[in-house]
Amino acid sequence: MGKKKAQAYTEEFRREAVKRAKKPGVTTAAVARELGVSAQQIYNWRRQFNRLSEKQFNSLDGVDYSKQESVELRRLKRELHEARQEVEFLKKAAAYFANHQE
């Protein structure tokens, strides 16, 4: 028999579960039953939010979707585009001067 695949929960779902479990007068076990997850899972998410970097909850399949990474990615793509345009221009200029040498 195959191993059961773990359910992937969104960052928003995890944050809401942790937030609800922190409310006074509410137990983690009650929130877990209500959401259909284990209480240990909510404890794990709480620990991750408290101890790990924000990247823990902004990545999916090894791809970082955090705002800082998105800004950096856009900047690098823009720089790459500009560099490619400069290389293309220099190729054309070199070809032009090579053809017009005396």
N, C-alpha and C positions, 0 to 999 in steps of 0.2 A: 504494500500500500504506500502511496505517496504521502509526503509530508504536506500538511495544510499550509497554504500560502498566507502570510501575514497580511492583514488588512492595512492599507495605506490611508492614513488620516491626514487631512489638510492641516496646515499650520493654524489656520483660523479655528478649526475644530479643537485642536489640542489646546490652544490658548484659552478658549472658552471653557473647556473641561477643567483646566487648572484654576481658572478664575472662579468658576462656580464652586469648586471644592474648597476654596479658601474662605468662602463666606461664613460668617459666624452662624452657628447652629445647624450647619449642614455638614454631613460626614462625607468623606471621600467615597466610602462604600456605597452610599445612597446615590451619589452623582454617577458612579460607575454603573450601577444597576440601571439607572434611568437612561444612560447613554449606550448601554450594551457593550461596555468594555470592562476590563478588570480594574480593580482598585490599584493594583500594582502598576498598571500601565499609566494611570494618572500620576502616581508617585514618581515614576520614571520621567514623565514629561516635565513635572515640576522641577525635578533635579536637573534635567537638561536645560530648562529655561534659566535656572538659577546659576548653574556652574559652567555651562558651555557657551561658546560664542554664539552670536546671532546667526552665523552661517549654518549651525545645526538645523535651523528651521527655515532656512531660505535656500536649501539645496534639494535637488531631486535627481536621483540617478547620477550623482557626482557632478552635476552642473549647478553652479552657484547663480542664483537668481536675485541676490540681494541688490539693493539700490546702488551701493558703492561699486559693486562689480559691474553693474549695467552701465553706470556712468563711465567707468574706466574702459569697458569694452567699446562703447560708442566713440570715445576719444581715440582709442587705438585704431579702430576702423577708419576714422576720418584721416588720421595720420598716414595709414597705409594707402588710402586712396590718393592722397596728395603726393606721396612718394612715387606711386605708380605713374601718376601724370607727369611728374618731373622726369622720370626715367624715359618715358615715351617721348617727351619733348627732346631730351638729350640725344636719344637715338636718331630722331629726325634731323636734329641740328648736325650731328656728326656725319650722317649720310649726305646732307646738303653740302657741307664743307669738303667732304671727301670727293664729291663729284665736281666741285668748282675750284679745285686747286690748279695752280698754273704749273 
